[in-house]
Amino acid sequence: MFRVLSALFFSVVAWNATAQTFPSKPIRLIAPFAQGRRTGSRRGGWCWGGDGALPPGLWHRILQLLAIALVASASLAAGTLFAQPYPSKPVRLIVPFAPGGPADIQARLIGPKLTEAWGQPVVVENRAGGNTIIATELTARSDPDGHVVQVVSAGFAINTSLYAKLPYDSVRDFAPVSQLTSGPAIVVVHPSLPARSVKELTQLARARPGQLTYASAGLPSQLAVELYKVITGTDLVHVPYKGQAPAMVDLIAGHVQVSFPTMLGTLGHVKSGRLRALATTGAKRSLAAPELPTMAEAGVTGYEAANWFGTVVPAKTPPTVVAKLSQEIARVLRLPDVRERLLSQGIEPASSTPEEFSAYIRSEMTKWAKVVKASGAKAE
């Protein structure tokens, strides 16, 4: 009997090594003896029992319980094999903009911190183009296991109203993880432009309709200017770029005259004198540049536009993975060196729960849909 149990045990262990989900079909528990002490016995035994004529005995019950315990142990071992901790391989952090812009800077600030905590590489991958649609579609089609995470901006919410049809559903195909940051844009012009205030810029734009050009590094910066145009009745020509870094290159070179970029990555150019700053776009003055008025203070009544960034993963990613990602991002954003770097650039850390970020995205979709309609803005 010991040999029978040994054979059964090693058979179960060998089967478990194949890493199949147990059980995948009905189980047959085979005993290589007739029911009874010897073949054909009809004697009732206190231990084994009869061959069907009498109820099973004590030893039969013991064998049944042992077999059940062995199979249950194998099943638990198989479950342990599959329940690997997250992350179990390198994580791709998708940035839908060119390198050097604010989204890229934030990703490369956060990525190494997550690598340190997890022991798995967090690889920043830039997929610029298509007003972030190219990268966002890639994320939507990725395996929902948490190993593909995307940085999103206000453009993620704006695209739903700017495009009649997208290759994904912005609500159904994604699981929001956490907001990263929030902060105002900064109104900058090339130093050769004879405008030293927002009021002078507005007067110049009205005097030269269709002659001043503005650079945008995506939909948030585009619609920030479009909102200004609607309120002031001015006409600036849009020049789109795949990211803030290339937009800044052309602005500094004087190929375009105006831009409303994020403060992150722009303040350095202002301090060096390569660009002139006129205002910020938030509801209150920025701690990083308190000398600059808000657009409302500069005379553009009712103007407010904030830049924000966050993270999403494909829909159907396990809630436990989404929760871990959100908690880890919040932890990183609380680190003193990370907070100091962001705040010095006029951007505030703004971590949130998945539920809070989901609600915020929906509110942004509603807000920017009104701006798109009022401005008549088109995707370029």
DOSEVEX-924138 format. One record per residue (C-alpha): x, y, z; residue in three letters; residue number from 1. Coordinates in pm, whole numbers, m for minus. Layout:
+--------+--------+--------+-----+-----+
|      u |      v |      w |  aa |   i |
+--------+--------+--------+-----+-----+
|      X |      Y |      Z | ala | NUM |
...
+--------+--------+--------+-----+-----+
This chain:
+--------+--------+--------+-----+-----+
|      u |      v |      w |  aa |   i |
+--------+--------+--------+-----+-----+
|      0 |      0 |      0 | met |   1 |
|    295 |    233 |     73 | phe |   2 |
|    412 |    186 |   m286 | arg |   3 |
|     66 |    279 |   m412 | val |   4 |
|     63 |    604 |   m214 | leu |   5 |
|    421 |    685 |   m319 | ser |   6 |
|    337 |    631 |   m685 | ala |   7 |
|     29 |    852 |   m654 | leu |   8 |
|    225 |   1130 |   m480 | phe |   9 |
|    511 |   1145 |   m732 | phe |  10 |
|    266 |   1123 |  m1019 | ser |  11 |
|     84 |   1433 |   m889 | val |  12 |
|    412 |   1622 |   m837 | val |  13 |
|    533 |   1535 |  m1187 | ala |  14 |
|    201 |   1652 |  m1333 | trp |  15 |
|    225 |   1977 |  m1137 | asn |  16 |
|    565 |   2049 |  m1296 | ala |  17 |
|    393 |   2094 |  m1629 | thr |  18 |
|    238 |   2415 |  m1479 | ala |  19 |
|   m115 |   2338 |  m1600 | gln |  20 |
|   m414 |   2491 |  m1427 | thr |  21 |
|   m557 |   2228 |  m1191 | phe |  22 |
|   m804 |   2072 |  m1235 | pro |  23 |
|   m853 |   2101 |  m1609 | ser |  24 |
|  m1075 |   1788 |  m1645 | lys |  25 |
|  m1242 |   1520 |  m1425 | pro |  26 |
|  m1005 |   1335 |  m1187 | ile |  27 |
|   m987 |    954 |  m1185 | arg |  28 |
|   m859 |    811 |   m853 | leu |  29 |
|   m753 |    452 |   m929 | ile |  30 |
|   m681 |    184 |   m662 | ala |  31 |
|   m498 |   m118 |   m815 | pro |  32 |
|   m682 |   m376 |   m601 | phe |  33 |
|  m1028 |   m526 |   m577 | ala |  34 |
|  m1241 |   m391 |   m302 | gln |  35 |
|  m1176 |   m627 |    m13 | gly |  36 |
|   m884 |   m814 |    148 | arg |  37 |
|   m837 |  m1033 |   m156 | arg |  38 |
|   m978 |  m1052 |   m506 | thr |  39 |
|  m1342 |  m1139 |   m516 | gly |  40 |
|  m1386 |  m1121 |   m141 | ser |  41 |
|  m1731 |  m1063 |    m16 | arg |  42 |
|  m1627 |  m1065 |    344 | arg |  43 |
|  m1695 |   m749 |    526 | gly |  44 |
|  m1372 |   m617 |    674 | gly |  45 |
|  m1340 |   m373 |    959 | trp |  46 |
|  m1044 |   m221 |    778 | cys |  47 |
|  m1086 |   m241 |    400 | trp |  48 |
|  m1448 |   m340 |    365 | gly |  49 |
|  m1612 |   m560 |    108 | gly |  50 |
|  m1604 |   m556 |   m272 | asp |  51 |
|  m1922 |   m360 |   m300 | gly |  52 |
|  m2149 |   m588 |   m109 | ala |  53 |
|  m2067 |   m418 |    219 | leu |  54 |
|  m1988 |    m53 |    306 | pro |  55 |
|  m1621 |     58 |    293 | pro |  56 |
|  m1420 |      6 |    606 | gly |  57 |
|  m1187 |    229 |    804 | leu |  58 |
|   m876 |    170 |    592 | trp |  59 |
|  m1067 |    261 |    276 | his |  60 |
|  m1166 |    593 |    435 | arg |  61 |
|   m806 |    663 |    538 | ile |  62 |
|   m684 |    603 |    183 | leu |  63 |
|   m949 |    836 |     45 | gln |  64 |
|   m850 |   1117 |    284 | leu |  65 |
|   m480 |   1070 |    207 | leu |  66 |
|   m543 |   1086 |   m166 | ala |  67 |
|   m753 |   1401 |   m128 | ile |  68 |
|   m479 |   1565 |     82 | ala |  69 |
|   m211 |   1479 |   m173 | leu |  70 |
|   m412 |   1621 |   m464 | val |  71 |
|   m500 |   1934 |   m267 | ala |  72 |
|   m132 |   1991 |   m184 | ser |  73 |
|    m39 |   1961 |   m551 | ala |  74 |
|   m313 |   2207 |   m644 | ser |  75 |
|   m189 |   2461 |   m390 | leu |  76 |
|    165 |   2423 |   m520 | ala |  77 |
|     45 |   2490 |   m874 | ala |  78 |
|   m140 |   2801 |   m756 | gly |  79 |
|    176 |   2926 |   m586 | thr |  80 |
|    369 |   2873 |   m907 | leu |  81 |
|    136 |   3106 |  m1098 | phe |  82 |
|     87 |   3370 |   m827 | ala |  83 |
|    410 |   3552 |   m909 | gln |  84 |
|    467 |   3891 |   m743 | pro |  85 |
|    418 |   4208 |   m949 | tyr |  86 |
|    619 |   4315 |  m1137 | pro |  87 |
|    765 |   3987 |  m1262 | ser |  88 |
|    946 |   4139 |  m1563 | lys |  89 |
|   1057 |   4482 |  m1691 | pro |  90 |
|    788 |   4752 |  m1694 | val |  91 |
|    748 |   4971 |  m2004 | arg |  92 |
|    664 |   5331 |  m1915 | leu |  93 |
|    519 |   5475 |  m2237 | ile |  94 |
|    559 |   5850 |  m2297 | val |  95 |
|    350 |   5978 |  m2592 | pro |  96 |
|    584 |   6273 |  m2654 | phe |  97 |
|    936 |   6333 |  m2779 | ala |  98 |
|   1226 |   6311 |  m2531 | pro |  99 |
|   1307 |   6619 |  m2327 | gly | 100 |
|    953 |   6743 |  m2265 | gly | 101 |
|    771 |   6759 |  m1929 | pro | 102 |
|    612 |   6414 |  m1960 | ala | 103 |
|    949 |   6262 |  m2043 | asp | 104 |
|   1120 |   6446 |  m1757 | ile | 105 |
|    861 |   6321 |  m1508 | gln | 106 |
|    882 |   5964 |  m1637 | ala | 107 |
|   1261 |   5962 |  m1609 | arg | 108 |
|   1237 |   6109 |  m1260 | leu | 109 |
|    989 |   5848 |  m1136 | ile | 110 |
|   1109 |   5543 |  m1331 | gly | 111 |
|   1442 |   5492 |  m1150 | pro | 112 |
|   1270 |   5521 |   m812 | lys | 113 |
|   1029 |   5242 |   m905 | leu | 114 |
|   1321 |   5033 |  m1033 | thr | 115 |
|   1493 |   5068 |   m696 | glu | 116 |
|   1180 |   4962 |   m509 | ala | 117 |
|   1083 |   4669 |   m733 | trp | 118 |
|   1415 |   4527 |   m846 | gly | 119 |
|   1275 |   4521 |  m1200 | gln | 120 |
|   1377 |   4772 |  m1470 | pro | 121 |
|   1127 |   5047 |  m1552 | val | 122 |
|   1209 |   5140 |  m1911 | val | 123 |
|   1092 |   5478 |  m2046 | val | 124 |
|    977 |   5441 |  m2406 | glu | 125 |
|    899 |   5752 |  m2615 | asn | 126 |
|    625 |   5705 |  m2876 | arg | 127 |
|    557 |   6054 |  m3009 | ala | 128 |
|    312 |   6147 |  m3283 | gly | 129 |
|    m54 |   6162 |  m3372 | gly | 130 |
|   m147 |   6390 |  m3080 | asn | 131 |
|    m61 |   6100 |  m2845 | thr | 132 |
|   m295 |   5862 |  m3031 | ile | 133 |
|    m15 |   5633 |  m3155 | ile | 134 |
|    115 |   5563 |  m2805 | ala | 135 |
|   m231 |   5545 |  m2651 | thr | 136 |
|   m350 |   5285 |  m2901 | glu | 137 |
|    m39 |   5079 |  m2828 | leu | 138 |
|   m123 |   5086 |  m2458 | thr | 139 |
|   m486 |   4994 |  m2518 | ala | 140 |
|   m378 |   4684 |  m2715 | arg | 141 |
|   m117 |   4572 |  m2460 | ser | 142 |
|   m157 |   4280 |  m2220 | asp | 143 |
|   m349 |   4393 |  m1910 | pro | 144 |
|    m89 |   4272 |  m1661 | asp | 145 |
|     53 |   4604 |  m1540 | gly | 146 |
|    380 |   4575 |  m1731 | his | 147 |
|    278 |   4851 |  m1975 | val | 148 |
|    203 |   5186 |  m1808 | val | 149 |
|    140 |   5511 |  m1998 | gln | 150 |
|    190 |   5873 |  m1900 | val | 151 |
|   m110 |   6080 |  m2009 | val | 152 |
|   m181 |   6452 |  m2010 | ser | 153 |
|   m487 |   6669 |  m2058 | ala | 154 |
|   m466 |   6570 |  m2425 | gly | 155 |
|   m595 |   6228 |  m2326 | phe | 156 |
|   m921 |   6395 |  m2218 | ala | 157 |
|   m926 |   6646 |  m2505 | ile | 158 |
|   m893 |   6385 |  m2781 | asn | 159 |
|  m1240 |   6250 |  m2712 | thr | 160 |
|  m1401 |   6573 |  m2835 | ser | 161 |
|  m1140 |   6675 |  m3092 | leu | 162 |
|  m1161 |   6353 |  m3294 | tyr | 163 |
|  m1483 |   6208 |  m3435 | ala | 164 |
|  m1339 |   5858 |  m3407 | lys | 165 |
|  m1046 |   5715 |  m3213 | leu | 166 |
|   m895 |   5365 |  m3245 | pro | 167 |
|   m979 |   5310 |  m2877 | tyr | 168 |
|  m1234 |   5414 |  m2619 | asp | 169 |
|  m1080 |   5658 |  m2373 | ser | 170 |
|  m1305 |   5536 |  m2091 | val | 171 |
|  m1369 |   5169 |  m2165 | arg | 172 |
|  m1016 |   5066 |  m2275 | asp | 173 |
|   m814 |   5208 |  m1985 | phe | 174 |
|   m784 |   5185 |  m1609 | ala | 175 |
|   m668 |   5514 |  m1451 | pro | 176 |
|   m389 |   5463 |  m1197 | val | 177 |
|   m291 |   5799 |  m1047 | ser | 178 |
|   m244 |   6161 |  m1131 | gln | 179 |
|    122 |   6265 |  m1123 | leu | 180 |
|    140 |   6644 |  m1130 | thr | 181 |
|    m54 |   6960 |  m1194 | ser | 182 |
|     64 |   7310 |  m1270 | gly | 183 |
|      5 |   7618 |  m1483 | pro | 184 |
|    143 |   7679 |  m1829 | ala | 185 |
|    365 |   7978 |  m1887 | ile | 186 |
|    306 |   8236 |  m2160 | val | 187 |
|    637 |   8293 |  m2340 | val | 188 |
|    739 |   8485 |  m2651 | val | 189 |
|   1059 |   8522 |  m2851 | his | 190 |
|   1259 |   8822 |  m2725 | pro | 191 |
|   1240 |   8985 |  m3067 | ser | 192 |
|    862 |   9023 |  m3035 | leu | 193 |
|    776 |   9376 |  m2916 | pro | 194 |
|    546 |   9256 |  m2638 | ala | 195 |
|    643 |   9277 |  m2271 | arg | 196 |
|    302 |   9202 |  m2125 | ser | 197 |
|    m10 |   9004 |  m2211 | val | 198 |
|   m187 |   9332 |  m2285 | lys | 199 |
|     80 |   9426 |  m2540 | glu | 200 |
|     68 |   9077 |  m2691 | leu | 201 |
|   m308 |   9108 |  m2736 | thr | 202 |
|   m276 |   9450 |  m2897 | gln | 203 |
|     m5 |   9321 |  m3132 | leu | 204 |
|   m207 |   9014 |  m3227 | ala | 205 |
|   m513 |   9228 |  m3305 | arg | 206 |
|   m300 |   9460 |  m3518 | ala | 207 |
|   m151 |   9167 |  m3709 | arg | 208 |
|   m432 |   8911 |  m3750 | pro | 209 |
|   m307 |   8581 |  m3889 | gly | 210 |
|     59 |   8691 |  m3881 | gln | 211 |
|    179 |   8575 |  m3538 | leu | 212 |
|    249 |   8204 |  m3502 | thr | 213 |
|    227 |   7991 |  m3188 | tyr | 214 |
|    393 |   7657 |  m3116 | ala | 215 |
|    210 |   7376 |  m2941 | ser | 216 |
|    354 |   7055 |  m2803 | ala | 217 |
|     23 |   6872 |  m2795 | gly | 218 |
|   m340 |   6941 |  m2734 | leu | 219 |
|   m316 |   7100 |  m2386 | pro | 220 |
|    m84 |   7377 |  m2505 | ser | 221 |
|   m286 |   7415 |  m2827 | gln | 222 |
|   m617 |   7458 |  m2647 | leu | 223 |
|   m459 |   7688 |  m2387 | ala | 224 |
|   m385 |   7929 |  m2674 | val | 225 |
|   m723 |   7863 |  m2837 | glu | 226 |
|   m896 |   7962 |  m2513 | leu | 227 |
|   m692 |   8285 |  m2511 | tyr | 228 |
|   m793 |   8351 |  m2872 | lys | 229 |
|  m1163 |   8299 |  m2794 | val | 230 |
|  m1159 |   8536 |  m2496 | ile | 231 |
|   m947 |   8810 |  m2661 | thr | 232 |
|  m1078 |   8780 |  m3017 | gly | 233 |
|   m728 |   8741 |  m3162 | thr | 234 |
|   m601 |   8529 |  m3452 | asp | 235 |
|   m273 |   8339 |  m3409 | leu | 236 |
|   m159 |   8068 |  m3652 | val | 237 |
|   m103 |   7722 |  m3503 | his | 238 |
|    227 |   7535 |  m3563 | val | 239 |
|    213 |   7186 |  m3407 | pro | 240 |
|    514 |   6990 |  m3276 | tyr | 241 |
|    556 |   6632 |  m3153 | lys | 242 |
|    689 |   6745 |  m2818 | gly | 243 |
|    779 |   7047 |  m2608 | gln | 244 |
|   1154 |   7010 |  m2660 | ala | 245 |
|   1142 |   7054 |  m3041 | pro | 246 |
|    884 |   7331 |  m3000 | ala | 247 |
|   1123 |   7519 |  m2768 | met | 248 |
|   1407 |   7481 |  m3018 | val | 249 |
|   1207 |   7660 |  m3288 | asp | 250 |
|   1072 |   7921 |  m3048 | leu | 251 |
|   1421 |   8007 |  m2924 | ile | 252 |
|   1540 |   8024 |  m3286 | ala | 253 |
|   1259 |   8269 |  m3367 | gly | 254 |
|   1081 |   8044 |  m3620 | his | 255 |
|    762 |   8087 |  m3414 | val | 256 |
|    679 |   8378 |  m3184 | gln | 257 |
|    448 |   8256 |  m2906 | val | 258 |
|    385 |   7945 |  m2696 | ser | 259 |
|    199 |   7837 |  m2382 | phe | 260 |
|    420 |   7544 |  m2267 | pro | 261 |
|    450 |   7384 |  m1925 | thr | 262 |
|    684 |   7551 |  m1679 | met | 263 |
|    885 |   7231 |  m1645 | leu | 264 |
|   1159 |   7255 |  m1905 | gly | 265 |
|   1081 |   7621 |  m1988 | thr | 266 |
|   1185 |   7826 |  m1684 | leu | 267 |
|   1552 |   7764 |  m1756 | gly | 268 |
|   1516 |   7930 |  m2097 | his | 269 |
|   1338 |   8226 |  m1936 | val | 270 |
|   1609 |   8273 |  m1672 | lys | 271 |
|   1879 |   8257 |  m1939 | ser | 272 |
|   1705 |   8529 |  m2143 | gly | 273 |
|   1641 |   8309 |  m2445 | arg | 274 |
|   1266 |   8351 |  m2393 | leu | 275 |
|   1050 |   8623 |  m2238 | arg | 276 |
|    777 |   8522 |  m1994 | ala | 277 |
|    457 |   8728 |  m1973 | leu | 278 |
|    221 |   8536 |  m1740 | ala | 279 |
|    111 |   8201 |  m1606 | thr | 280 |
|   m220 |   8032 |  m1680 | thr | 281 |
|   m328 |   7905 |  m1339 | gly | 282 |
|   m584 |   8037 |  m1095 | ala | 283 |
|   m307 |   8165 |   m866 | lys | 284 |
|     53 |   8274 |   m904 | arg | 285 |
|    317 |   8005 |   m930 | ser | 286 |
|    559 |   7952 |   m641 | leu | 287 |
|    834 |   7894 |   m898 | ala | 288 |
|    776 |   8232 |  m1066 | ala | 289 |
|    576 |   8452 |   m824 | pro | 290 |
|    675 |   8768 |  m1012 | glu | 291 |
|    460 |   8665 |  m1310 | leu | 292 |
|     88 |   8759 |  m1304 | pro | 293 |
|   m183 |   8510 |  m1385 | thr | 294 |
|   m364 |   8557 |  m1715 | met | 295 |
|   m667 |   8684 |  m1524 | ala | 296 |
|   m450 |   8940 |  m1342 | glu | 297 |
|   m300 |   9039 |  m1678 | ala | 298 |
|   m644 |   9134 |  m1811 | gly | 299 |
|   m773 |   8813 |  m1971 | val | 300 |
|  m1083 |   8780 |  m1754 | thr | 301 |
|  m1211 |   8427 |  m1693 | gly | 302 |
|   m896 |   8260 |  m1821 | tyr | 303 |
|   m762 |   7950 |  m1644 | glu | 304 |
|   m584 |   7646 |  m1786 | ala | 305 |
|   m380 |   7392 |  m1591 | ala | 306 |
|   m144 |   7129 |  m1724 | asn | 307 |
|   m166 |   6789 |  m1562 | trp | 308 |
|     m8 |   6448 |  m1609 | phe | 309 |
|   m104 |   6105 |  m1487 | gly | 310 |
|    m76 |   5733 |  m1558 | thr | 311 |
|   m310 |   5471 |  m1703 | val | 312 |
|   m289 |   5101 |  m1783 | val | 313 |
|   m493 |   4879 |  m2016 | pro | 314 |
|   m845 |   4793 |  m1902 | ala | 315 |
|   m885 |   4460 |  m1721 | lys | 316 |
|   m554 |   4501 |  m1544 | thr | 317 |
|   m605 |   4328 |  m1205 | pro | 318 |
|   m726 |   4575 |   m939 | pro | 319 |
|   m449 |   4459 |   m705 | thr | 320 |
|   m187 |   4559 |   m963 | val | 321 |
|   m355 |   4897 |  m1026 | val | 322 |
|   m365 |   4961 |   m651 | ala | 323 |
|      2 |   4871 |   m607 | lys | 324 |
|    103 |   5098 |   m894 | leu | 325 |
|    m99 |   5387 |   m750 | ser | 326 |
|     48 |   5341 |   m402 | gln | 327 |
|    406 |   5318 |   m532 | glu | 328 |
|    366 |   5631 |   m746 | ile | 329 |
|    224 |   5821 |   m447 | ala | 330 |
|    523 |   5708 |   m238 | arg | 331 |
|    772 |   5825 |   m503 | val | 332 |
|    602 |   6165 |   m537 | leu | 333 |
|    637 |   6215 |   m159 | arg | 334 |
|   1016 |   6166 |   m172 | leu | 335 |
|   1188 |   6496 |    m80 | pro | 336 |
|   1420 |   6507 |   m382 | asp | 337 |
|   1135 |   6437 |   m624 | val | 338 |
|    907 |   6699 |   m466 | arg | 339 |
|   1186 |   6957 |   m467 | glu | 340 |
|   1267 |   6897 |   m833 | arg | 341 |
|    902 |   6930 |   m940 | leu | 342 |
|    817 |   7230 |   m722 | leu | 343 |
|   1124 |   7419 |   m839 | ser | 344 |
|    985 |   7393 |  m1191 | gln | 345 |
|    638 |   7518 |  m1099 | gly | 346 |
|    473 |   7175 |  m1097 | ile | 347 |
|    300 |   7033 |   m791 | glu | 348 |
|    294 |   6660 |   m714 | pro | 349 |
|    m68 |   6550 |   m728 | ala | 350 |
|    m98 |   6178 |   m660 | ser | 351 |
|   m448 |   6035 |   m636 | ser | 352 |
|   m635 |   5708 |   m602 | thr | 353 |
|   m749 |   5529 |   m919 | pro | 354 |
|  m1107 |   5632 |   m841 | glu | 355 |
|  m1016 |   5998 |   m790 | glu | 356 |
|   m813 |   6011 |  m1110 | phe | 357 |
|  m1094 |   5848 |  m1308 | ser | 358 |
|  m1340 |   6112 |  m1188 | ala | 359 |
|  m1091 |   6390 |  m1270 | tyr | 360 |
|  m1039 |   6265 |  m1625 | ile | 361 |
|  m1415 |   6264 |  m1684 | arg | 362 |
|  m1446 |   6621 |  m1555 | ser | 363 |
|  m1163 |   6730 |  m1788 | glu | 364 |
|  m1339 |   6567 |  m2083 | met | 365 |
|  m1646 |   6779 |  m2013 | thr | 366 |
|  m1448 |   7102 |  m1962 | lys | 367 |
|  m1237 |   7080 |  m2278 | trp | 368 |
|  m1527 |   6967 |  m2496 | ala | 369 |
|  m1677 |   7312 |  m2437 | lys | 370 |
|  m1351 |   7484 |  m2535 | val | 371 |
|  m1318 |   7276 |  m2853 | val | 372 |
|  m1672 |   7366 |  m2951 | lys | 373 |
|  m1632 |   7737 |  m2875 | ala | 374 |
|  m1295 |   7772 |  m3050 | ser | 375 |
|  m1365 |   7545 |  m3344 | gly | 376 |
|  m1023 |   7393 |  m3286 | ala | 377 |
|   m917 |   7117 |  m3524 | lys | 378 |
|   m665 |   6838 |  m3479 | ala | 379 |
|   m342 |   6915 |  m3669 | glu | 380 |
+--------+--------+--------+-----+-----+
